[in-house]
């Protein structure tokens, strides 16, 4: 994409309403704009990041054996009355009424709706196990929406639901999501720590939240230093194998959020205890038959008896992750995107647009990068060099290639990583070789 054609309304000054780093940088980098309190429009740069985060989440869900569906944003209040949650959920639920005076709601979550689907279309234990997910916009009417996409009212979420015949199988489904979440966050360059958590309005007696450590995190967290050194299972993992040893390894160490941590009862010594800030990016639950029984999701078991399905639910805040990654990866100049989620891999800067040699070299290199299959943002604007550099540092693309008249006289361009490190002067042949290698050629 040419910068001269990209809708990228960057800001030099930070809007007064932005209180945390990710909100400030997302506004300044032209990623989002507020439509109303806690509701945001995603502009081209921000949407590219959102789609890349979403794709990583999707790929890891698919790898675990989950199947993607799409449920509606508007749900019937009758289903929620059957589960007993319609009144219990509180004012965060947006309740509406259609022209026929039917009570509806804008879904904050989907336990009822997915259970109703399975109650109608699942009849035998032979159809189990089953895990269905979707990535859908949701709405929760936060009393004080703030911190940008980190705590908005409308948000993009991946939520999925497992259905099993008995507790042992349900626990295996829970364990698969536990591992899938570790792998998902690692691919985004994040170190996520699983912590035992309160089940809240979802219900059940087994729950973990996944917390990303970040200096600007929303709450204090406490964990054993050993957790920071744990290796996340890789592609060799067999999801059909017994995963309990993996889970036991991760949960053997102490980890607690500030509301669960009791200092004088902490089993970890001061020299081993890490005190940090954290951001919740995922939450998983096992709740047995809480929804399947009232909503009639039962199957015939192998002994011929009717059995209510054992269920779990699993959420990842997709839009929230875009903010969490910024909170964990930035400096005083702007965002530092990991390559896996960056809107563009390379920022190509022409220091002197209008100069014949610079334009020729820039256009040639821009085309070469595109043909190699890499994403590139080419700053071809007739702007001062300082402004171009500042914009590139603000939006945080992983690599910057700079073309200038002085370097071209010696047949050189500059290559610089956004995450820090030395700037290399490379010949045009060398930069092409680097691009080819980066593309896996």
Secondary structure by P-SEA (a helix, b strand, c coil): ccccccccccccccccccccaaaaaaaaacccccccccbbbbcaaaaaaaaaaaaaaaaaaaaabbbbbbbbccccaaaaaaaccccccccccccccccccbbbbcccccaaaaaaaaaacccccccccbbbbbbbbbbbbccccccccccccbbbbbbbbbbbccaaaaaaaaaaaaaaaaaaaaaaccbbbbbbccccccccccbbbbbbbbccccbbbbbbccccccccccccccccccaaaaaaaaacbbbbccccccccccccccccbbbbbbbbcbbbbbbcccccccccccccccccccccccbbbbbbbaaaaaaaaaaacccccbbbbccccccccbbbbccccccaaaaaaaaaaaaaaaaabbbbbbccccccaaaaaaaaaaacccbbbbbcaaaaaacbbbbbbccccbbbbbcaaaaaaaaaaaacc
